[in-house]
């Protein structure tokens, strides 16, 4: 699909319309269908083969006169995609869709035409793979993200969509050399960031490795050539060593009565490059690691073979992983161990059964390749189904296509951390995952309500990164809610999407309430109240601003996207123009506006400014920030001076006398440099029932010490009592409340 069909140099432009050839002429222009026929006929019926032949002819005629940039007839691409799927033993509908996957996008054939000719399922598969047409997007990135969202949602309904797309991308990568360098890099980066991880997530390891290798080749051509040359040079030097190691393994296993296939595996250039970058190794250090794969008959033989190899060569402590007992997220199963071979050479071995090997290479495609062995494949099918369903959940909680793609990318990089619930259930999480990730992995409600945790019986912070084998117990509270700070350390797409969804929903509700209060205050200055504005006036205002309901106007006001004074003036004009009768003559006389009361607990729509940290008792003013809601500042805050020219964004506010919450304020104490000074000051603060949030010290002076506190008080009077209590200490020289320009040093 990526290699756009264009006529080669000197070729006439193709005529319009999909079916442009003589029906009696060969529509394939010499394209060989023998590979596709041979692969598909090995497992499909004669009836299925007839359907595939008909689809091939239909596609060839639809693409008649179209060419790839390489100069090949375009039909060569759909045939190559179908060949890849036939190698996985995909069903006839998938092969038909592969042959037709570009006709909706590049020809005049419609989805209905495909459904009429080849059935609804094939049409749905083709539609799922096809890009969106005429998409209205602000940028190429947004359009691409929307295309990915469409593909992922189609994939969640039918996994064959992504298998067709992966085969399509594989052939495009194999023929990418015909593209110009800039497009090569763009497609290679997209493949490396999205398609290769999808192949890995679905267990298609051989495809995953090839996509990575091809992407590296086109994304970093110079690095690829240098490393490839080094690999080829080193291959001859280590051939004898590999032969000796393989012979030793093949001789040892029969002594333990184990029948096995053994072969060496060579590290790919991209795998070498990633290891060099991630572990800061030299090329020679990476190449010193030899790899061998051992395939045996059954699971007991896997562990028996492991014992035989550990007797032959000593294992490296901590370098053993049992993916048979605990499979990877994509269903991969194998025993991994690193041994120390002759001359101290590290040897990596993978031990698995024949069926595990098939699943390791073909992943979820093995559902079609070996569907007579359902009992072996139920686990990988269930894992894949769970992941695909999680995509639908991400879609429902993501704000737009770009955010959805970001969440999917996070989940496309499975980790190696396995943790246990108190009941012994195993959870697979990415490296660096925290307790919050674990809580959301259990259930969305557990994540939303978590407040504490126990790891291996010990109480630990929610931001603690989990390690293999940890047993995690999550403590919840009925009235708890997600904390915005969690976004700084969660690692899974589900956790990030759910937290963002909650915060956006909460901010929306708070913004509606704030916007209504702001507009009510603004119209009161003109002598009316919102409850006397008739529906007809509201309807006119909504049409003017392009809103469907009043809540949208209130939301924009609360987020600072519209100014209350301007909306109030327009509402007043519409009110007067309506010529409404029966209202009190005093209605249009200006009235006292009344300030908006600030409790300090309004949430995200109303925030106390961090620059001046106002507390009850301070003279304050509200400032509307576009898209961020309202910030409350002290009257003399320097930030206000920078907004003097935009007075319409200033809002009259005052403190609610009923507020009982605690407010943060920063103070600086200058005291004599004596032992125990910090403890004395902290004790004086605590005696006045003030909380201490943060402490830092500046001990550069010989005789005096500066101590910076962030404390919690109820209001300005409470702060005054705290400062008097500290000032009474004989060692204290000075205590001041920090102004916005005086920030305490970092701890």
WOTAVEN-V137398 format. One record per backbone hydrogen bond with DSSP energy under -0.5 kcal/mol. NH is the residue of the N-H (numbers start at 1). CO is the residue of the C=O. Records with the same first field share a line. If there is no record, write none. Layout:
NH=CO, CO
This chain:
4=2
6=4, 67
11=8
20=18, 61
25=22
27=25
29=26
31=28
33=31
37=33
38=34
39=35
40=36
41=37
42=38
43=40
44=40
49=45
50=46
51=47
52=48
53=49
54=50
55=51
56=52
57=53
58=54
59=55
60=56
61=57
62=58
63=59
64=18, 61
66=63
68=72
71=68
74=66
76=73
77=74
78=74
79=75
80=76
81=77
82=78
83=79
84=80
85=81
86=82
87=83
88=84
89=86
90=85
95=91
96=92
97=93
98=94
99=95
100=96
101=97, 98
103=100
104=100
106=102
107=103
109=103
114=110
115=111
116=112
117=113
118=114
119=115
123=119
124=120
125=121
126=122
127=123
128=124
129=125
130=126
137=135
143=139
144=140
145=141
146=142
147=143
148=144
149=145
150=146
151=147
152=148
153=149
154=150
155=151
156=152
157=153
158=154
161=158
163=159
164=160
165=161
166=162
167=163
168=164
169=165
170=166
171=167
172=168
173=169
174=170
175=171
176=173
178=175
179=176
183=180
184=180
185=181
186=182
187=183
188=184
189=185
190=186
191=187
192=188
193=189
194=190
195=190
196=191
198=194
199=195
200=196
201=197
202=198
203=200
204=199
205=203, 360
206=361
208=204
209=205
210=206
211=207
212=208
213=209
214=210
215=211
216=212
217=213
218=214
219=215
220=216
224=220
225=221
226=222
227=223
228=224
229=225
230=226
231=227
232=228
233=229
234=230
235=231
236=232
237=233
238=234
239=235, 236
242=238
243=239
244=240
245=241
246=242
247=243
248=244
249=245
250=246
251=247
252=248
253=249
254=250
255=251, 252
256=252, 253
257=254
258=253
259=257
260=258
261=295
263=293
265=291
272=268
273=269
274=270
275=271
276=272
277=273
278=274
279=275
280=276
281=276
286=282
287=283
288=284
289=286
290=288, 346
291=265
292=348
293=263
294=350
295=261
296=294, 352
302=298, 299
303=299
304=300
305=301
306=302
307=303
308=304
309=305
310=306
311=307
312=308
313=309
314=340
316=338
317=315
319=316
321=336
323=321, 334
326=322
328=332
331=328
335=351
336=321
337=349
338=319
339=347
340=314
341=339, 345
344=341
345=342
347=339
348=290
349=337
350=292
351=335
352=294
354=296
357=353
358=354
359=355
360=356
361=357
362=358
363=203, 359
364=202
365=362
366=363
367=364
368=365
369=365
370=366
371=368
373=370
376=373
377=373
378=374
381=377
382=378
383=379
384=380
385=381
386=382
387=383
388=384
389=385
390=386
391=387
392=388
393=389
394=390
395=391
396=392
397=393
398=394
404=400
405=401
406=402
407=403
408=404
409=405
410=406
411=407
412=408, 409
413=410
414=412
417=429
418=416
419=417, 427
420=470
421=425
422=472
424=421
427=419
429=417, 427
433=430
435=462, 464
436=462
438=434
439=435
440=436
441=437
442=438
443=439
447=439, 443
448=444
449=445
450=446, 447
451=475
452=475
453=460
454=473
455=458
456=454, 471
458=455
460=453
464=461
466=433
469=418
470=467
472=420, 470
473=454
475=452
477=449
480=477
486=483
487=484
488=485
489=486
490=486
496=492
497=493
498=494
499=495
500=496
501=497
502=498
503=499
504=500
505=501
506=502
507=503
508=504
509=505
510=506
511=507
512=508
513=509
514=510
515=511
516=512
517=513
518=514
519=515
520=516
521=517
522=518
523=519
524=520
525=521
526=523
527=524
528=523
532=529
533=530
534=532
538=534
539=535
540=536
541=537
542=538
543=539
544=540
545=541
546=542
547=542
552=549
553=549
554=550
555=551
556=552
557=553
558=554
559=555
560=557
561=556
562=556
567=563
568=564
569=565
570=566
571=567
572=568
573=569
574=570
575=571
576=572
577=573
578=574
579=576
580=575
587=584
588=585
589=586
591=524
596=652
598=654
599=597
607=630
609=632
613=609
618=615
621=633
622=651
623=631
624=649
625=629
627=559
628=559, 625
629=559, 625
630=605
631=623
632=607
633=621, 631
635=619
637=634
640=637
641=637
642=638
643=640
644=641
646=643
647=644
649=646
650=647
651=622
653=651
654=596
656=598
657=655
659=656
663=713
665=711
667=709
668=736
669=707
670=734
671=669, 705
672=731
673=703
674=672
677=674
680=676
681=677
682=678
683=679
684=680
685=681
686=682
687=683
688=684, 685
689=686
690=685
691=712
693=691, 710
694=710
696=708
698=706
699=697
705=671
706=698
707=669, 705
708=696
709=667
710=694
711=665, 709
712=691
713=663
716=616
719=715
720=716
721=717
722=718
723=719
724=720
725=721
726=722
727=723
728=724
729=726
732=729
733=670
734=670
736=668
738=666
742=739
743=741
